[in-house]
Amino acid sequence: MLGPQIVGDAIDQPVLEAKPKRKILVLGSSHGRGIGQRLQKAMGDAYAVTSIFKPNADLSNVTGDIGKLCKGFSKEDQVVIVGGPGNSLERNLNYQIEKDLSDIAQKTSHTNVRFVGLFWRHDKPWINRCVREINLRLERSLVEVGAAHIDAIDVSSILRSEHTVHGLHLNPRGKDKLTRLIAESIKGRHIPVVMGVQNHFLG
């Protein structure tokens, strides 16, 4: 590193270039609301989080512009997908997630993707058999389409009490847990939750 340069009677301090922030793009349906802000707090100043959510959108709509949105990303960056397949499933109980996953994989091979699994439908419990099947096929499909850069995030630990009274969306506590699961997946380590105490990773 260069030291201060003396110019005449003045000392010219070297200009230190700021290290570029790693980028995180959160794409989601209604489930993505508020996750971007929480994730920014969880990941800290080394990351720049951008969040785009489309209420009631299916997965193909949520990720329709994914190629364009992450065009300048590298393997240092992340795309997080929160919601969308649940809406696809609700509109078609025979929904096949493989086609959407293949499309996502092709457009994001230059970066990393964290794909949040489907949440339990406490408002429509009869759909949960299909939810379970889609989540199992999600893991299998990532291997079949050669998507080593995509990691699935298991959300089965999110409890009924962490959903709204209606049962479809997450309440603030559920969003905090989801944020922790995403942050753990990105950082590759366990982030403890301290009950009753504000946690740095939960904002």
C-alpha positions in Angstrom: 0.0 0.0 0.0 1.3 3.4 -0.9 2.0 5.8 2.0 1.1 9.5 2.0 2.7 11.4 -1.0 4.2 14.8 -0.2 3.3 17.4 -2.8 4.9 20.8 -2.1 4.0 21.7 1.5 0.8 19.5 1.5 0.4 15.8 2.2 -1.6 14.0 -0.4 -3.3 11.0 1.3 -3.7 8.0 -0.9 -7.3 7.3 -2.0 -8.5 3.9 -0.9 -10.9 2.3 -3.3 -14.0 1.0 -1.5 -14.5 -2.8 -1.9 -17.5 -3.4 -4.2 -20.5 -4.7 -2.3 -21.8 -8.2 -3.0 -25.2 -8.0 -4.6 -28.4 -9.8 -3.4 -31.5 -9.7 -5.5 -34.7 -10.9 -3.8 -37.5 -11.8 -6.2 -40.9 -12.9 -4.7 -44.6 -13.0 -4.6 -46.5 -11.6 -1.6 -44.2 -13.8 0.6 -41.3 -11.6 -0.4 -42.8 -8.5 1.2 -40.4 -7.1 3.9 -37.8 -9.8 3.4 -35.4 -7.5 1.5 -35.2 -5.0 4.4 -34.7 -7.7 6.9 -32.1 -9.5 4.8 -30.1 -6.2 4.4 -29.9 -5.9 8.2 -28.9 -9.6 8.5 -26.1 -9.5 5.9 -24.6 -6.2 6.8 -22.8 -3.4 4.9 -20.8 -5.8 2.8 -24.0 -6.6 0.8 -26.4 -4.5 -1.2 -29.9 -6.0 -1.2 -32.5 -5.2 -3.9 -36.0 -6.5 -3.5 -38.8 -6.9 -6.1 -42.1 -8.6 -5.2 -45.2 -9.1 -7.2 -48.3 -9.9 -5.1 -50.2 -13.1 -6.2 -47.7 -13.8 -9.0 -46.9 -17.3 -10.1 -43.3 -18.5 -10.4 -42.9 -17.8 -14.1 -44.1 -14.2 -13.5 -41.9 -13.7 -10.4 -38.8 -14.8 -12.3 -39.8 -13.5 -15.8 -37.1 -10.8 -15.9 -34.5 -12.7 -13.9 -32.0 -12.9 -16.7 -32.0 -9.2 -17.3 -32.1 -8.3 -13.6 -29.0 -10.3 -12.7 -27.1 -9.8 -15.9 -24.2 -8.0 -14.2 -24.0 -10.5 -11.3 -21.0 -12.8 -10.6 -20.4 -15.9 -8.4 -19.9 -13.4 -5.5 -23.6 -12.4 -5.8 -26.9 -14.1 -5.0 -30.5 -14.2 -6.3 -33.1 -15.2 -3.7 -36.5 -16.5 -4.9 -39.3 -16.3 -2.3 -42.7 -17.5 -3.3 -44.3 -18.0 -6.7 -44.6 -21.7 -7.0 -47.3 -21.8 -4.4 -49.5 -19.6 -6.6 -48.6 -21.7 -9.6 -49.8 -24.8 -7.6 -53.0 -23.2 -6.4 -54.0 -22.4 -10.0 -53.1 -25.8 -11.3 -52.8 -28.8 -8.9 -50.9 -30.6 -11.6 -48.3 -27.9 -11.8 -44.9 -29.1 -12.9 -42.1 -27.1 -11.4 -39.4 -28.6 -13.6 -39.9 -26.3 -16.6 -39.7 -23.2 -14.4 -36.5 -24.5 -12.7 -34.9 -25.3 -16.0 -35.5 -21.8 -17.3 -34.2 -20.2 -14.0 -31.1 -22.4 -14.1 -30.2 -21.4 -17.7 -30.6 -17.7 -17.0 -28.6 -17.7 -13.8 -25.6 -20.0 -14.4 -23.2 -17.2 -13.9 -24.3 -16.5 -10.3 -25.9 -18.2 -7.3 -29.5 -18.8 -6.5 -31.3 -19.5 -3.2 -34.7 -21.0 -3.9 -37.1 -20.9 -0.9 -39.3 -24.0 -0.8 -43.1 -23.9 -0.7 -44.7 -23.0 2.5 -47.4 -25.0 4.2 -50.9 -23.8 3.3 -52.6 -23.5 6.7 -55.5 -21.7 5.0 -56.1 -24.6 2.6 -54.6 -27.7 4.2 -56.0 -30.0 1.5 -53.3 -28.6 -0.8 -50.4 -29.6 1.5 -50.1 -33.1 -0.1 -49.2 -31.3 -3.4 -46.9 -28.9 -1.5 -45.0 -31.8 -0.1 -44.7 -33.4 -3.5 -43.5 -30.2 -5.1 -40.8 -29.6 -2.4 -39.5 -33.2 -3.0 -39.5 -32.7 -6.7 -37.7 -29.4 -6.2 -34.7 -31.0 -4.7 -34.6 -33.8 -7.3 -35.1 -31.5 -10.2 -32.1 -29.3 -9.2 -29.9 -32.4 -9.7 -31.6 -33.4 -12.9 -31.3 -30.0 -14.6 -27.6 -29.7 -13.6 -28.3 -26.6 -11.4 -25.4 -26.9 -9.0 -25.5 -23.1 -8.5 -29.1 -23.3 -7.1 -29.7 -24.2 -3.5 -33.1 -25.0 -2.1 -34.0 -23.6 1.3 -36.1 -25.9 3.5 -38.8 -24.0 5.3 -40.5 -26.9 7.0 -39.3 -25.6 10.4 -41.6 -22.5 10.1 -44.5 -23.2 12.5 -48.2 -22.5 12.3 -47.7 -19.9 15.0 -45.3 -18.1 12.6 -48.0 -17.6 10.1 -50.8 -15.0 10.1 -54.2 -15.9 11.7 -55.5 -16.5 8.1 -52.7 -19.0 7.6 -51.4 -18.1 4.2 -48.6 -15.6 4.8 -45.9 -15.3 7.4 -46.3 -13.0 10.4 -43.3 -10.9 11.5 -41.8 -13.7 13.6 -42.1 -16.0 10.6 -40.5 -13.5 8.3 -37.6 -13.2 10.9 -37.1 -16.9 10.8 -37.2 -17.0 7.0 -34.6 -14.2 6.9 -32.4 -16.2 9.2 -32.7 -19.3 7.0 -31.8 -17.3 3.9 -28.8 -15.7 5.6 -27.6 -19.0 6.9 -27.8 -20.5 3.4 -25.8 -17.6 2.0 -23.2 -17.4 4.7 -23.0 -21.2 5.1 -23.2 -21.2 8.9 -25.8 -21.4 11.6 -27.1 -18.1 12.9 -28.6 -18.5 16.4 -31.8 -16.9 17.5 -31.9 -15.4 20.9 -35.4 -15.4 22.1 -36.6 -12.1 23.6 -33.4 -10.3 22.5 -33.0 -8.4 19.3 -30.5 -10.4 17.2 -28.1 -8.7 14.8 -29.1 -11.1 12.1 -32.8 -10.5 12.5 -32.8 -6.8 12.7 
